[in-house]
Amino acid sequence: MKDKVNDKGSENYLNIIVVIIQWWKTLLVIGVVAAVASAGVSLLIKPKFKSSVIMMPPASNAVSQMIMIAHHQNELLDATQFGDDIKIDQMLQILNSREVKAHLIEKFNLIVHYDIDTNKKYWKTKLYERVKDNCTYSRTDFMGVQISVLDEDPQFAADMANEIADYFDTLKRKIIQQRTEEAFAILQDEMNHLEETVAVLVDSLSTIMSYGVYDYDNQSQRLVQQYAKEVASGNKAAAQRIKDELAILEKWGPAFFSVRERIQYLKEVQMEYQQTYQAMRVDAKYSMSQKFVVEYAVAADKKAYPKRMMIVILSTFAALSLGLLFVLGKESLKKAYGLIKD
């Protein structure tokens, strides 16, 4: 059974070769015409030039975190270190945003440059699709991001690529600032509330201390010792006075201890808030670049599109394939007609 299938396949290949030999002149003409036609069409396509920027994300872009690295030795907080895959994905997401496209359209007047007719339906969709097709972003093999711009004007392509890299800084700062302003307002509100709470507790502690409670632990230990000493000596007046002091201490001591511990805890929280506030203030005052630029774009001196040789080869191959299918079909019909006639 297997031998019959192999024989059938060999017979089919042989038939194809026979048809090619019989129709070689026709196929040759088809190939030549397709090659000439595709070459002519490729000459009508306006060439485009490609310019690229290669950049890398930093592990951190906060000035405050860069200062903290000296104390914590954490590379994830070091603004001089390169970012990981997550940072690269975030960079690509921002670059692919509609905000970047809108900025390019306004900055370079792309409606005029791309000759977009604003009177036609869906002209905005067409415009944004042109920008998306001509401006592409990809991950490099070495943990970087490549910005590529195609345009008929090589200098225009280079200017657009460099502008995208520059605007990335502006857009990312804008996104971070929106979040930071909200967090800053919340932090200030919490700090004010905490300060008011501490002030109330300090007043309460002062009131408790006005009753003679200064140090609950040491006072209770000292008074107990004195009380035992006065009782042993038979000094009832002194013993009663100490007993009264112990009663006051017993009444206000737990409150003193609780308020004091609460104040100490809130003071630690205030310190943490203050450090966070200081870091946010530094980050708001000073701004670092959101990227490392490895290579800026320059005007290309060689076109990147179209690849005329590739167009000619593919077009010729497609034409020959269709021509071969046509003659094979014709021969098959001719053979079938002969069998029916016989």
KAKA-V952861 format. One record per helix or strand. SS is the DSSP state (H for helix, E for strand). FROM is the first residue (numbers start at 1). TO is the last residue. Records with the same first field share a line. If there is no record, write none. Layout:
SS=FROM-TO  FROM-TO
This chain:
H=2-22  24-44  63-72  75-77  85-95  98-107  110-113  123-134  154-209  216-233  236-285  308-341
E=48-56  58-58  82-82  135-139  145-151  292-295  305-305
